[in-house]
């Protein structure tokens, strides 16, 4: 078990635009990995989808500032524009709760 007082969980929920192919969307997400690794502030990322088509993009950041800085940078990157394009913008909800406790497996 680990306590991480500065770490935050970026929790984005959204739906894809009608007609978006899941495999193509996941491939676009994979292309964002290099940038996220280069920041040096991502501890983990999970992309999930439930049976009702609600997606979750979960990123564990070392700090709120790191998450905010990365968000500013990704707006102009082609790989993130391709990732954001099939997302229904009206369905997006973002949260950045602080991680107070984490269990390791």
Buried (B, 14 or more C-beta within 10 A) or exposed (E): EEEBEEBBBBBBBBBBEEEBEEEEBEEBBEBBEEBBEEBEBBEEBEBEBEEEBBBEBBBBBBBBEBBBBBBEEBEEEEBBEBBBEBBBEEBBEEEBEEBEEBEEE
